[in-house]
Amino acid sequence: MIFPLYTEMALSRDLPGYRLRRGDLVRLVEHHIAPDGHEGYSAEVLGAKGQTLAVVAVPVDALESLRDNEVLSVRAIA
């Protein structure tokens, strides 16, 4: 599935290698396809003030759209 670039999305699962958790907010900045054919994105990890904390590569199945009934929360990256 291809999402528009610069869309803000939530992670659908924990990514412990990046110290990220399900529900963390990311912004899609580049779409790519791995040599094995799997789709993915480079995504900016967004801080509470909208700043970029990191840019990570994530598979498309680790992303979910934001919903109208969701509430944002904050946590420190350990």
PDB file of N, H, CA, C and O in Angstrom:
ATOM      1  N   MET A   1       0.846  -1.178   0.000  1.00  0.00           N
ATOM      2  CA  MET A   1       0.000   0.000   0.000  1.00  0.00           C
ATOM      3  C   MET A   1       0.891   1.241   0.000  1.00  0.00           C
ATOM      4  O   MET A   1       1.863   1.310   0.753  1.00  0.00           O
ATOM      5  N   ILE A   2       0.571   2.192  -0.818  1.00  0.00           N
ATOM      6  H   ILE A   2      -0.218   2.137  -1.430  1.00  0.00           H
ATOM      7  CA  ILE A   2       1.357   3.422  -0.905  1.00  0.00           C
ATOM      8  C   ILE A   2       0.593   4.553  -0.224  1.00  0.00           C
ATOM      9  O   ILE A   2      -0.562   4.825  -0.552  1.00  0.00           O
ATOM     10  N   PHE A   3       1.251   5.201   0.720  1.00  0.00           N
ATOM     11  H   PHE A   3       2.189   4.980   0.987  1.00  0.00           H
ATOM     12  CA  PHE A   3       0.681   6.348   1.430  1.00  0.00           C
ATOM     13  C   PHE A   3       1.311   7.617   0.867  1.00  0.00           C
ATOM     14  O   PHE A   3       2.454   7.572   0.412  1.00  0.00           O
ATOM     15  N   PRO A   4       0.607   8.745   0.881  1.00  0.00           N
ATOM     16  CA  PRO A   4       1.192  10.002   0.420  1.00  0.00           C
ATOM     17  C   PRO A   4       2.365  10.423   1.313  1.00  0.00           C
ATOM     18  O   PRO A   4       2.321  10.258   2.532  1.00  0.00           O
ATOM     19  N   LEU A   5       3.402  10.961   0.691  1.00  0.00           N
ATOM     20  H   LEU A   5       3.438  11.095  -0.299  1.00  0.00           H
ATOM     21  CA  LEU A   5       4.538  11.455   1.470  1.00  0.00           C
ATOM     22  C   LEU A   5       4.101  12.625   2.341  1.00  0.00           C
ATOM     23  O   LEU A   5       3.166  13.351   2.003  1.00  0.00           O
ATOM     24  N   TYR A   6       4.776  12.794   3.448  1.00  0.00           N
ATOM     25  H   TYR A   6       5.535  12.204   3.723  1.00  0.00           H
ATOM     26  CA  TYR A   6       4.547  13.841   4.451  1.00  0.00           C
ATOM     27  C   TYR A   6       3.255  13.630   5.237  1.00  0.00           C
ATOM     28  O   TYR A   6       2.775  14.540   5.913  1.00  0.00           O
ATOM     29  N   THR A   7       2.698  12.425   5.142  1.00  0.00           N
ATOM     30  H   THR A   7       3.088  11.685   4.593  1.00  0.00           H
ATOM     31  CA  THR A   7       1.550  12.048   5.958  1.00  0.00           C
ATOM     32  C   THR A   7       2.048  11.661   7.341  1.00  0.00           C
ATOM     33  O   THR A   7       3.055  10.966   7.471  1.00  0.00           O
ATOM     34  N   GLU A   8       1.344  12.111   8.372  1.00  0.00           N
ATOM     35  H   GLU A   8       0.526  12.676   8.265  1.00  0.00           H
ATOM     36  CA  GLU A   8       1.677  11.686   9.736  1.00  0.00           C
ATOM     37  C   GLU A   8       0.890  10.424  10.035  1.00  0.00           C
ATOM     38  O   GLU A   8      -0.309  10.335   9.773  1.00  0.00           O
ATOM     39  N   MET A   9       1.607   9.441  10.597  1.00  0.00           N
ATOM     40  H   MET A   9       2.582   9.514  10.809  1.00  0.00           H
ATOM     41  CA  MET A   9       1.016   8.143  10.887  1.00  0.00           C
ATOM     42  C   MET A   9       1.505   7.671  12.253  1.00  0.00           C
ATOM     43  O   MET A   9       2.394   8.277  12.851  1.00  0.00           O
ATOM     44  N   ALA A  10       0.918   6.593  12.731  1.00  0.00           N
ATOM     45  H   ALA A  10       0.196   6.101  12.245  1.00  0.00           H
ATOM     46  CA  ALA A  10       1.348   5.978  13.986  1.00  0.00           C
ATOM     47  C   ALA A  10       2.008   4.644  13.668  1.00  0.00           C
ATOM     48  O   ALA A  10       1.682   3.996  12.673  1.00  0.00           O
ATOM     49  N   LEU A  11       2.926   4.251  14.515  1.00  0.00           N
ATOM     50  H   LEU A  11       3.190   4.777  15.323  1.00  0.00           H
ATOM     51  CA  LEU A  11       3.502   2.911  14.384  1.00  0.00           C
ATOM     52  C   LEU A  11       2.474   1.897  14.870  1.00  0.00           C
ATOM     53  O   LEU A  11       1.802   2.115  15.878  1.00  0.00           O
ATOM     54  N   SER A  12       2.357   0.800  14.154  1.00  0.00           N
ATOM     55  H   SER A  12       2.903   0.623  13.335  1.00  0.00           H
ATOM     56  CA  SER A  12       1.387  -0.230  14.518  1.00  0.00           C
ATOM     57  C   SER A  12       1.997  -1.312  15.402  1.00  0.00           C
ATOM     58  O   SER A  12       1.300  -2.224  15.845  1.00  0.00           O
ATOM     59  N   ARG A  13       3.291  -1.208  15.657  1.00  0.00           N
ATOM     60  H   ARG A  13       3.858  -0.467  15.298  1.00  0.00           H
ATOM     61  CA  ARG A  13       3.975  -2.186  16.520  1.00  0.00           C
ATOM     62  C   ARG A  13       5.245  -1.559  17.087  1.00  0.00           C
ATOM     63  O   ARG A  13       5.731  -0.544  16.590  1.00  0.00           O
ATOM     64  N   ASP A  14       5.762  -2.179  18.123  1.00  0.00           N
ATOM     65  H   ASP A  14       5.367  -3.004  18.526  1.00  0.00           H
ATOM     66  CA  ASP A  14       7.021  -1.738  18.709  1.00  0.00           C
ATOM     67  C   ASP A  14       8.165  -2.012  17.732  1.00  0.00           C
ATOM     68  O   ASP A  14       8.164  -3.018  17.023  1.00  0.00           O
ATOM     69  N   LEU A  15       9.137  -1.105  17.706  1.00  0.00           N
ATOM     70  H   LEU A  15       9.138  -0.287  18.282  1.00  0.00           H
ATOM     71  CA  LEU A  15      10.371  -1.287  16.940  1.00  0.00           C
ATOM     72  C   LEU A  15      11.532  -1.128  17.920  1.00  0.00           C
ATOM     73  O   LEU A  15      12.160  -0.070  17.973  1.00  0.00           O
ATOM     74  N   PRO A  16      11.820  -2.183  18.700  1.00  0.00           N
ATOM     75  CA  PRO A  16      12.811  -2.066  19.775  1.00  0.00           C
ATOM     76  C   PRO A  16      14.209  -1.672  19.305  1.00  0.00           C
ATOM     77  O   PRO A  16      14.954  -1.043  20.057  1.00  0.00           O
ATOM     78  N   GLY A  17      14.572  -2.028  18.087  1.00  0.00           N
ATOM     79  H   GLY A  17      13.966  -2.539  17.477  1.00  0.00           H
ATOM     80  CA  GLY A  17      15.888  -1.649  17.565  1.00  0.00           C
ATOM     81  C   GLY A  17      16.060  -0.145  17.458  1.00  0.00           C
ATOM     82  O   GLY A  17      17.184   0.356  17.448  1.00  0.00           O
ATOM     83  N   TYR A  18      14.951   0.577  17.378  1.00  0.00           N
ATOM     84  H   TYR A  18      14.038   0.170  17.386  1.00  0.00           H
ATOM     85  CA  TYR A  18      14.970   2.041  17.313  1.00  0.00           C
ATOM     86  C   TYR A  18      14.466   2.684  18.612  1.00  0.00           C
ATOM     87  O   TYR A  18      14.397   3.910  18.708  1.00  0.00           O
ATOM     88  N   ARG A  19      14.115   1.865  19.612  1.00  0.00           N
ATOM     89  H   ARG A  19      14.171   0.869  19.534  1.00  0.00           H
ATOM     90  CA  ARG A  19      13.534   2.325  20.883  1.00  0.00           C
ATOM     91  C   ARG A  19      12.176   3.007  20.661  1.00  0.00           C
ATOM     92  O   ARG A  19      11.816   3.935  21.385  1.00  0.00           O
ATOM     93  N   LEU A  20      11.435   2.543  19.663  1.00  0.00           N
ATOM     94  H   LEU A  20      11.728   1.789  19.075  1.00  0.00           H
ATOM     95  CA  LEU A  20      10.126   3.102  19.349  1.00  0.00           C
ATOM     96  C   LEU A  20       9.036   2.129  19.765  1.00  0.00           C
ATOM     97  O   LEU A  20       9.246   0.916  19.806  1.00  0.00           O
ATOM     98  N   ARG A  21       7.860   2.684  20.075  1.00  0.00           N
ATOM     99  H   ARG A  21       7.690   3.668  20.042  1.00  0.00           H
ATOM    100  CA  ARG A  21       6.739   1.876  20.541  1.00  0.00           C
ATOM    101  C   ARG A  21       5.521   2.081  19.660  1.00  0.00           C
ATOM    102  O   ARG A  21       5.378   3.085  18.961  1.00  0.00           O
ATOM    103  N   ARG A  22       4.648   1.080  19.726  1.00  0.00           N
ATOM    104  H   ARG A  22       4.764   0.264  20.294  1.00  0.00           H
ATOM    105  CA  ARG A  22       3.372   1.171  19.023  1.00  0.00           C
ATOM    106  C   ARG A  22       2.691   2.485  19.418  1.00  0.00           C
ATOM    107  O   ARG A  22       2.640   2.831  20.598  1.00  0.00           O
ATOM    108  N   GLY A  23       2.175   3.206  18.440  1.00  0.00           N
ATOM    109  H   GLY A  23       2.217   2.925  17.481  1.00  0.00           H
ATOM    110  CA  GLY A  23       1.496   4.464  18.706  1.00  0.00           C
ATOM    111  C   GLY A  23       2.383   5.694  18.564  1.00  0.00           C
ATOM    112  O   GLY A  23       1.870   6.812  18.519  1.00  0.00           O
ATOM    113  N   ASP A  24       3.712   5.517  18.491  1.00  0.00           N
ATOM    114  H   ASP A  24       4.129   4.609  18.527  1.00  0.00           H
ATOM    115  CA  ASP A  24       4.577   6.679  18.291  1.00  0.00           C
ATOM    116  C   ASP A  24       4.262   7.331  16.942  1.00  0.00           C
ATOM    117  O   ASP A  24       3.950   6.651  15.964  1.00  0.00           O
ATOM    118  N   LEU A  25       4.350   8.643  16.914  1.00  0.00           N
ATOM    119  H   LEU A  25       4.603   9.195  17.708  1.00  0.00           H
ATOM    120  CA  LEU A  25       3.999   9.429  15.729  1.00  0.00           C
ATOM    121  C   LEU A  25       5.200   9.562  14.795  1.00  0.00           C
ATOM    122  O   LEU A  25       6.307   9.878  15.230  1.00  0.00           O
ATOM    123  N   VAL A  26       4.961   9.316  13.500  1.00  0.00           N
ATOM    124  H   VAL A  26       4.061   9.060  13.148  1.00  0.00           H
ATOM    125  CA  VAL A  26       6.002   9.469  12.482  1.00  0.00           C
ATOM    126  C   VAL A  26       5.423  10.220  11.284  1.00  0.00           C
ATOM    127  O   VAL A  26       4.208  10.263  11.088  1.00  0.00           O
ATOM    128  N   ARG A  27       6.317  10.810  10.487  1.00  0.00           N
ATOM    129  H   ARG A  27       7.304  10.776  10.646  1.00  0.00           H
ATOM    130  CA  ARG A  27       5.928  11.484   9.239  1.00  0.00           C
ATOM    131  C   ARG A  27       6.685  10.801   8.102  1.00  0.00           C
ATOM    132  O   ARG A  27       7.909  10.685   8.157  1.00  0.00           O
ATOM    133  N   LEU A  28       5.978  10.357   7.089  1.00  0.00           N
ATOM    134  H   LEU A  28       4.983  10.451   7.044  1.00  0.00           H
ATOM    135  CA  LEU A  28       6.586   9.651   5.962  1.00  0.00           C
ATOM    136  C   LEU A  28       7.313  10.635   5.058  1.00  0.00           C
ATOM    137  O   LEU A  28       6.739  11.636   4.631  1.00  0.00           O
ATOM    138  N   VAL A  29       8.583  10.345   4.766  1.00  0.00           N
ATOM    139  H   VAL A  29       9.049   9.531   5.112  1.00  0.00           H
ATOM    140  CA  VAL A  29       9.363  11.278   3.945  1.00  0.00           C
ATOM    141  C   VAL A  29       9.907  10.653   2.663  1.00  0.00           C
ATOM    142  O   VAL A  29      10.323  11.376   1.757  1.00  0.00           O
ATOM    143  N   GLU A  30       9.913   9.323   2.569  1.00  0.00           N
ATOM    144  H   GLU A  30       9.575   8.735   3.305  1.00  0.00           H
ATOM    145  CA  GLU A  30      10.385   8.680   1.344  1.00  0.00           C
ATOM    146  C   GLU A  30       9.813   7.276   1.258  1.00  0.00           C
ATOM    147  O   GLU A  30       9.805   6.545   2.248  1.00  0.00           O
ATOM    148  N   HIS A  31       9.342   6.899   0.093  1.00  0.00           N
ATOM    149  H   HIS A  31       9.349   7.493  -0.712  1.00  0.00           H
ATOM    150  CA  HIS A  31       8.831   5.551  -0.167  1.00  0.00           C
ATOM    151  C   HIS A  31       9.928   4.764  -0.859  1.00  0.00           C
ATOM    152  O   HIS A  31      10.605   5.295  -1.738  1.00  0.00           O
ATOM    153  N   HIS A  32      10.117   3.500  -0.477  1.00  0.00           N
ATOM    154  H   HIS A  32       9.566   3.068   0.237  1.00  0.00           H
ATOM    155  CA  HIS A  32      11.112   2.673  -1.158  1.00  0.00           C
ATOM    156  C   HIS A  32      10.662   1.221  -1.172  1.00  0.00           C
ATOM    157  O   HIS A  32       9.818   0.799  -0.381  1.00  0.00           O
ATOM    158  N   ILE A  33      11.241   0.482  -2.081  1.00  0.00           N
ATOM    159  H   ILE A  33      11.927   0.824  -2.723  1.00  0.00           H
ATOM    160  CA  ILE A  33      10.966  -0.946  -2.202  1.00  0.00           C
ATOM    161  C   ILE A  33      12.285  -1.677  -2.034  1.00  0.00           C
ATOM    162  O   ILE A  33      13.260  -1.402  -2.734  1.00  0.00           O
ATOM    163  N   ALA A  34      12.300  -2.620  -1.087  1.00  0.00           N
ATOM    164  H   ALA A  34      11.508  -2.844  -0.519  1.00  0.00           H
ATOM    165  CA  ALA A  34      13.505  -3.402  -0.797  1.00  0.00           C
ATOM    166  C   ALA A  34      13.779  -4.366  -1.950  1.00  0.00           C
ATOM    167  O   ALA A  34      12.880  -4.660  -2.738  1.00  0.00           O
ATOM    168  N   PRO A  35      15.013  -4.859  -2.054  1.00  0.00           N
ATOM    169  CA  PRO A  35      15.338  -5.815  -3.123  1.00  0.00           C
ATOM    170  C   PRO A  35      14.436  -7.059  -3.120  1.00  0.00           C
ATOM    171  O   PRO A  35      14.224  -7.679  -4.162  1.00  0.00           O
ATOM    172  N   ASP A  36      13.910  -7.414  -1.950  1.00  0.00           N
ATOM    173  H   ASP A  36      14.082  -6.910  -1.103  1.00  0.00           H
ATOM    174  CA  ASP A  36      13.025  -8.585  -1.880  1.00  0.00           C
ATOM    175  C   ASP A  36      11.585  -8.247  -2.259  1.00  0.00           C
ATOM    176  O   ASP A  36      10.715  -9.117  -2.212  1.00  0.00           O
ATOM    177  N   GLY A  37      11.322  -6.984  -2.637  1.00  0.00           N
ATOM    178  H   GLY A  37      12.028  -6.278  -2.675  1.00  0.00           H
ATOM    179  CA  GLY A  37      10.006  -6.579  -3.088  1.00  0.00           C
ATOM    180  C   GLY A  37       9.104  -5.985  -2.028  1.00  0.00           C
ATOM    181  O   GLY A  37       8.015  -5.510  -2.350  1.00  0.00           O
ATOM    182  N   HIS A  38       9.526  -5.999  -0.768  1.00  0.00           N
ATOM    183  H   HIS A  38      10.411  -6.385  -0.507  1.00  0.00           H
ATOM    184  CA  HIS A  38       8.707  -5.430   0.302  1.00  0.00           C
ATOM    185  C   HIS A  38       8.762  -3.904   0.274  1.00  0.00           C
ATOM    186  O   HIS A  38       9.817  -3.307   0.060  1.00  0.00           O
ATOM    187  N   GLU A  39       7.600  -3.288   0.495  1.00  0.00           N
ATOM    188  H   GLU A  39       6.743  -3.773   0.669  1.00  0.00           H
ATOM    189  CA  GLU A  39       7.526  -1.829   0.526  1.00  0.00           C
ATOM    190  C   GLU A  39       7.877  -1.308   1.911  1.00  0.00           C
ATOM    191  O   GLU A  39       7.660  -1.977   2.922  1.00  0.00           O
ATOM    192  N   GLY A  40       8.423  -0.100   1.933  1.00  0.00           N
ATOM    193  H   GLY A  40       8.599   0.443   1.112  1.00  0.00           H
ATOM    194  CA  GLY A  40       8.726   0.544   3.195  1.00  0.00           C
ATOM    195  C   GLY A  40       8.841   2.041   3.014  1.00  0.00           C
ATOM    196  O   GLY A  40       8.684   2.574   1.915  1.00  0.00           O
ATOM    197  N   TYR A  41       9.118   2.700   4.118  1.00  0.00           N
ATOM    198  H   TYR A  41       9.246   2.267   5.010  1.00  0.00           H
ATOM    199  CA  TYR A  41       9.238   4.156   4.120  1.00  0.00           C
ATOM    200  C   TYR A  41      10.400   4.586   4.998  1.00  0.00           C
ATOM    201  O   TYR A  41      10.752   3.910   5.965  1.00  0.00           O
ATOM    202  N   SER A  42      10.982   5.706   4.651  1.00  0.00           N
ATOM    203  H   SER A  42      10.696   6.255   3.866  1.00  0.00           H
ATOM    204  CA  SER A  42      11.814   6.439   5.587  1.00  0.00           C
ATOM    205  C   SER A  42      10.840   7.361   6.301  1.00  0.00           C
ATOM    206  O   SER A  42      10.037   8.048   5.669  1.00  0.00           O
ATOM    207  N   ALA A  43      10.920   7.367   7.622  1.00  0.00           N
ATOM    208  H   ALA A  43      11.572   6.809   8.136  1.00  0.00           H
ATOM    209  CA  ALA A  43       9.953   8.129   8.407  1.00  0.00           C
ATOM    210  C   ALA A  43      10.673   8.937   9.472  1.00  0.00           C
ATOM    211  O   ALA A  43      11.575   8.444  10.149  1.00  0.00           O
ATOM    212  N   GLU A  44      10.255  10.193   9.605  1.00  0.00           N
ATOM    213  H   GLU A  44       9.522  10.594   9.055  1.00  0.00           H
ATOM    214  CA  GLU A  44      10.767  11.040  10.683  1.00  0.00           C
ATOM    215  C   GLU A  44      10.008  10.687  11.955  1.00  0.00           C
ATOM    216  O   GLU A  44       8.779  10.629  11.961  1.00  0.00           O
ATOM    217  N   VAL A  45      10.745  10.455  13.019  1.00  0.00           N
ATOM    218  H   VAL A  45      11.744  10.502  13.014  1.00  0.00           H
ATOM    219  CA  VAL A  45      10.129  10.266  14.335  1.00  0.00           C
ATOM    220  C   VAL A  45       9.916  11.654  14.909  1.00  0.00           C
ATOM    221  O   VAL A  45      10.864  12.430  15.032  1.00  0.00           O
ATOM    222  N   LEU A  46       8.674  11.972  15.261  1.00  0.00           N
ATOM    223  H   LEU A  46       7.904  11.341  15.160  1.00  0.00           H
ATOM    224  CA  LEU A  46       8.331  13.326  15.685  1.00  0.00           C
ATOM    225  C   LEU A  46       8.323  13.459  17.198  1.00  0.00           C
ATOM    226  O   LEU A  46       7.789  12.606  17.908  1.00  0.00           O
ATOM    227  N   GLY A  47       8.922  14.539  17.681  1.00  0.00           N
ATOM    228  H   GLY A  47       9.356  15.231  17.104  1.00  0.00           H
ATOM    229  CA  GLY A  47       8.900  14.863  19.100  1.00  0.00           C
ATOM    230  C   GLY A  47       7.619  15.585  19.475  1.00  0.00           C
ATOM    231  O   GLY A  47       6.815  15.927  18.608  1.00  0.00           O
ATOM    232  N   ALA A  48       7.431  15.813  20.749  1.00  0.00           N
ATOM    233  H   ALA A  48       8.085  15.535  21.453  1.00  0.00           H
ATOM    234  CA  ALA A  48       6.211  16.438  21.267  1.00  0.00           C
ATOM    235  C   ALA A  48       5.993  17.842  20.705  1.00  0.00           C
ATOM    236  O   ALA A  48       4.854  18.302  20.621  1.00  0.00           O
ATOM    237  N   LYS A  49       7.066  18.525  20.322  1.00  0.00           N
ATOM    238  H   LYS A  49       7.991  18.152  20.390  1.00  0.00           H
ATOM    239  CA  LYS A  49       6.942  19.876  19.777  1.00  0.00           C
ATOM    240  C   LYS A  49       7.013  19.895  18.254  1.00  0.00           C
ATOM    241  O   LYS A  49       7.190  20.953  17.650  1.00  0.00           O
ATOM    242  N   GLY A  50       6.874  18.710  17.626  1.00  0.00           N
ATOM    243  H   GLY A  50       6.731  17.850  18.117  1.00  0.00           H
ATOM    244  CA  GLY A  50       6.883  18.616  16.178  1.00  0.00           C
ATOM    245  C   GLY A  50       8.258  18.507  15.556  1.00  0.00           C
ATOM    246  O   GLY A  50       8.380  18.448  14.333  1.00  0.00           O
ATOM    247  N   GLN A  51       9.295  18.479  16.378  1.00  0.00           N
ATOM    248  H   GLN A  51       9.196  18.526  17.372  1.00  0.00           H
ATOM    249  CA  GLN A  51      10.656  18.410  15.867  1.00  0.00           C
ATOM    250  C   GLN A  51      11.008  16.976  15.460  1.00  0.00           C
ATOM    251  O   GLN A  51      10.430  16.016  15.968  1.00  0.00           O
ATOM    252  N   THR A  52      11.963  16.850  14.539  1.00  0.00           N
ATOM    253  H   THR A  52      12.432  17.630  14.126  1.00  0.00           H
ATOM    254  CA  THR A  52      12.441  15.541  14.109  1.00  0.00           C
ATOM    255  C   THR A  52      13.450  15.023  15.120  1.00  0.00           C
ATOM    256  O   THR A  52      14.459  15.675  15.387  1.00  0.00           O
ATOM    257  N   LEU A  53      13.176  13.846  15.686  1.00  0.00           N
ATOM    258  H   LEU A  53      12.356  13.316  15.469  1.00  0.00           H
ATOM    259  CA  LEU A  53      14.102  13.217  16.628  1.00  0.00           C
ATOM    260  C   LEU A  53      15.038  12.242  15.927  1.00  0.00           C
ATOM    261  O   LEU A  53      16.186  12.071  16.336  1.00  0.00           O
ATOM    262  N   ALA A  54      14.544  11.603  14.870  1.00  0.00           N
ATOM    263  H   ALA A  54      13.612  11.741  14.538  1.00  0.00           H
ATOM    264  CA  ALA A  54      15.329  10.618  14.127  1.00  0.00           C
ATOM    265  C   ALA A  54      14.621  10.347  12.812  1.00  0.00           C
ATOM    266  O   ALA A  54      13.447  10.676  12.643  1.00  0.00           O
ATOM    267  N   VAL A  55      15.350   9.745  11.887  1.00  0.00           N
ATOM    268  H   VAL A  55      16.304   9.478  12.025  1.00  0.00           H
ATOM    269  CA  VAL A  55      14.759   9.245  10.652  1.00  0.00           C
ATOM    270  C   VAL A  55      15.068   7.754  10.605  1.00  0.00           C
ATOM    271  O   VAL A  55      16.226   7.352  10.709  1.00  0.00           O
ATOM    272  N   VAL A  56      14.033   6.940  10.448  1.00  0.00           N
ATOM    273  H   VAL A  56      13.092   7.267  10.363  1.00  0.00           H
ATOM    274  CA  VAL A  56      14.183   5.486  10.489  1.00  0.00           C
ATOM    275  C   VAL A  56      13.517   4.870   9.261  1.00  0.00           C
ATOM    276  O   VAL A  56      12.631   5.474   8.656  1.00  0.00           O
ATOM    277  N   ALA A  57      13.946   3.676   8.903  1.00  0.00           N
ATOM    278  H   ALA A  57      14.665   3.185   9.394  1.00  0.00           H
ATOM    279  CA  ALA A  57      13.312   2.912   7.834  1.00  0.00           C
ATOM    280  C   ALA A  57      12.326   1.943   8.468  1.00  0.00           C
ATOM    281  O   ALA A  57      12.678   1.202   9.386  1.00  0.00           O
ATOM    282  N   VAL A  58      11.083   1.948   7.973  1.00  0.00           N
ATOM    283  H   VAL A  58      10.798   2.550   7.227  1.00  0.00           H
ATOM    284  CA  VAL A  58      10.061   1.064   8.531  1.00  0.00           C
ATOM    285  C   VAL A  58       9.313   0.365   7.398  1.00  0.00           C
ATOM    286  O   VAL A  58       9.086   0.959   6.344  1.00  0.00           O
ATOM    287  N   PRO A  59       8.927  -0.899   7.612  1.00  0.00           N
ATOM    288  CA  PRO A  59       8.113  -1.582   6.608  1.00  0.00           C
ATOM    289  C   PRO A  59       6.695  -1.025   6.624  1.00  0.00           C
ATOM    290  O   PRO A  59       6.236  -0.515   7.646  1.00  0.00           O
ATOM    291  N   VAL A  60       6.011  -1.121   5.506  1.00  0.00           N
ATOM    292  H   VAL A  60       6.384  -1.536   4.675  1.00  0.00           H
ATOM    293  CA  VAL A  60       4.669  -0.556   5.392  1.00  0.00           C
ATOM    294  C   VAL A  60       3.705  -1.181   6.402  1.00  0.00           C
ATOM    295  O   VAL A  60       2.768  -0.516   6.844  1.00  0.00           O
ATOM    296  N   ASP A  61       3.915  -2.443   6.772  1.00  0.00           N
ATOM    297  H   ASP A  61       4.675  -2.983   6.413  1.00  0.00           H
ATOM    298  CA  ASP A  61       2.994  -3.077   7.719  1.00  0.00           C
ATOM    299  C   ASP A  61       3.228  -2.646   9.165  1.00  0.00           C
ATOM    300  O   ASP A  61       2.525  -3.104  10.067  1.00  0.00           O
ATOM    301  N   ALA A  62       4.201  -1.778   9.393  1.00  0.00           N
ATOM    302  H   ALA A  62       4.772  -1.407   8.661  1.00  0.00           H
ATOM    303  CA  ALA A  62       4.437  -1.227  10.736  1.00  0.00           C
ATOM    304  C   ALA A  62       3.793   0.140  10.897  1.00  0.00           C
ATOM    305  O   ALA A  62       4.042   0.833  11.884  1.00  0.00           O
ATOM    306  N   LEU A  63       2.958   0.538   9.926  1.00  0.00           N
ATOM    307  H   LEU A  63       2.756  -0.025   9.124  1.00  0.00           H
ATOM    308  CA  LEU A  63       2.333   1.857   9.940  1.00  0.00           C
ATOM    309  C   LEU A  63       0.816   1.729   9.983  1.00  0.00           C
ATOM    310  O   LEU A  63       0.242   0.797   9.419  1.00  0.00           O
ATOM    311  N   GLU A  64       0.176   2.676  10.657  1.00  0.00           N
ATOM    312  H   GLU A  64       0.642   3.433  11.115  1.00  0.00           H
ATOM    313  CA  GLU A  64      -1.284   2.743  10.629  1.00  0.00           C
ATOM    314  C   GLU A  64      -1.713   4.203  10.591  1.00  0.00           C
ATOM    315  O   GLU A  64      -1.051   5.083  11.141  1.00  0.00           O
ATOM    316  N   SER A  65      -2.826   4.430   9.933  1.00  0.00           N
ATOM    317  H   SER A  65      -3.364   3.715   9.486  1.00  0.00           H
ATOM    318  CA  SER A  65      -3.360   5.783   9.819  1.00  0.00           C
ATOM    319  C   SER A  65      -3.847   6.286  11.167  1.00  0.00           C
ATOM    320  O   SER A  65      -4.271   5.506  12.020  1.00  0.00           O
ATOM    321  N   LEU A  66      -3.781   7.591  11.347  1.00  0.00           N
ATOM    322  H   LEU A  66      -3.437   8.224  10.654  1.00  0.00           H
ATOM    323  CA  LEU A  66      -4.334   8.212  12.545  1.00  0.00           C
ATOM    324  C   LEU A  66      -5.853   8.248  12.424  1.00  0.00           C
ATOM    325  O   LEU A  66      -6.394   8.385  11.327  1.00  0.00           O
ATOM    326  N   ARG A  67      -6.536   8.122  13.563  1.00  0.00           N
ATOM    327  H   ARG A  67      -6.096   8.010  14.454  1.00  0.00           H
ATOM    328  CA  ARG A  67      -7.999   8.117  13.568  1.00  0.00           C
ATOM    329  C   ARG A  67      -8.520   9.330  14.329  1.00  0.00           C
ATOM    330  O   ARG A  67      -7.841   9.870  15.202  1.00  0.00           O
ATOM    331  N   ASP A  68      -9.722   9.746  13.989  1.00  0.00           N
ATOM    332  H   ASP A  68     -10.274   9.308  13.280  1.00  0.00           H
ATOM    333  CA  ASP A  68     -10.330  10.917  14.620  1.00  0.00           C
ATOM    334  C   ASP A  68     -10.557  10.749  16.118  1.00  0.00           C
ATOM    335  O   ASP A  68     -10.581  11.745  16.841  1.00  0.00           O
ATOM    336  N   ASN A  69     -10.723   9.531  16.605  1.00  0.00           N
ATOM    337  H   ASN A  69     -10.703   8.721  16.018  1.00  0.00           H
ATOM    338  CA  ASN A  69     -11.033   9.312  18.018  1.00  0.00           C
ATOM    339  C   ASN A  69      -9.798   9.004  18.864  1.00  0.00           C
ATOM    340  O   ASN A  69      -9.932   8.534  19.994  1.00  0.00           O
ATOM    341  N   GLU A  70      -8.601   9.258  18.340  1.00  0.00           N
ATOM    342  H   GLU A  70      -8.492   9.640  17.422  1.00  0.00           H
ATOM    343  CA  GLU A  70      -7.377   8.977  19.089  1.00  0.00           C
ATOM    344  C   GLU A  70      -6.847  10.234  19.781  1.00  0.00           C
ATOM    345  O   GLU A  70      -7.052  11.357  19.321  1.00  0.00           O
ATOM    346  N   VAL A  71      -6.167  10.007  20.891  1.00  0.00           N
ATOM    347  H   VAL A  71      -6.001   9.095  21.265  1.00  0.00           H
ATOM    348  CA  VAL A  71      -5.545  11.070  21.678  1.00  0.00           C
ATOM    349  C   VAL A  71      -4.046  10.871  21.652  1.00  0.00           C
ATOM    350  O   VAL A  71      -3.568   9.752  21.835  1.00  0.00           O
ATOM    351  N   LEU A  72      -3.293  11.944  21.426  1.00  0.00           N
ATOM    352  H   LEU A  72      -3.682  12.853  21.277  1.00  0.00           H
ATOM    353  CA  LEU A  72      -1.842  11.865  21.468  1.00  0.00           C
ATOM    354  C   LEU A  72      -1.367  11.895  22.910  1.00  0.00           C
ATOM    355  O   LEU A  72      -1.981  12.533  23.766  1.00  0.00           O
ATOM    356  N   SER A  73      -0.263  11.194  23.173  1.00  0.00           N
ATOM    357  H   SER A  73       0.235  10.676  22.478  1.00  0.00           H
ATOM    358  CA  SER A  73       0.350  11.260  24.503  1.00  0.00           C
ATOM    359  C   SER A  73       1.851  11.420  24.295  1.00  0.00           C
ATOM    360  O   SER A  73       2.342  11.306  23.172  1.00  0.00           O
ATOM    361  N   VAL A  74       2.572  11.681  25.368  1.00  0.00           N
ATOM    362  H   VAL A  74       2.173  11.773  26.280  1.00  0.00           H
ATOM    363  CA  VAL A  74       4.012  11.881  25.254  1.00  0.00           C
ATOM    364  C   VAL A  74       4.755  10.906  26.156  1.00  0.00           C
ATOM    365  O   VAL A  74       4.219  10.438  27.160  1.00  0.00           O
ATOM    366  N   ARG A  75       5.988  10.608  25.788  1.00  0.00           N
ATOM    367  H   ARG A  75       6.424  10.988  24.973  1.00  0.00           H
ATOM    368  CA  ARG A  75       6.880   9.768  26.580  1.00  0.00           C
ATOM    369  C   ARG A  75       8.304  10.144  26.193  1.00  0.00           C
ATOM    370  O   ARG A  75       8.538  10.674  25.107  1.00  0.00           O
ATOM    371  N   ALA A  76       9.237   9.872  27.068  1.00  0.00           N
ATOM    372  H   ALA A  76       9.046   9.441  27.950  1.00  0.00           H
ATOM    373  CA  ALA A  76      10.641  10.112  26.762  1.00  0.00           C
ATOM    374  C   ALA A  76      11.206   8.886  26.072  1.00  0.00           C
ATOM    375  O   ALA A  76      10.862   7.759  26.428  1.00  0.00           O
ATOM    376  N   ILE A  77      12.073   9.093  25.085  1.00  0.00           N
ATOM    377  H   ILE A  77      12.352  10.008  24.796  1.00  0.00           H
ATOM    378  CA  ILE A  77      12.778   7.970  24.485  1.00  0.00           C
ATOM    379  C   ILE A  77      13.934   7.628  25.398  1.00  0.00           C
ATOM    380  O   ILE A  77      14.820   8.450  25.634  1.00  0.00           O
ATOM    381  N   ALA A  78      13.920   6.428  25.903  1.00  0.00           N
ATOM    382  H   ALA A  78      13.201   5.760  25.711  1.00  0.00           H
ATOM    383  CA  ALA A  78      14.952   6.003  26.872  1.00  0.00           C
ATOM    384  C   ALA A  78      16.238   5.649  26.164  1.00  0.00           C
ATOM    385  O   ALA A  78      17.215   5.271  26.810  1.00  0.00           O
TER     386      ALA A  78
END
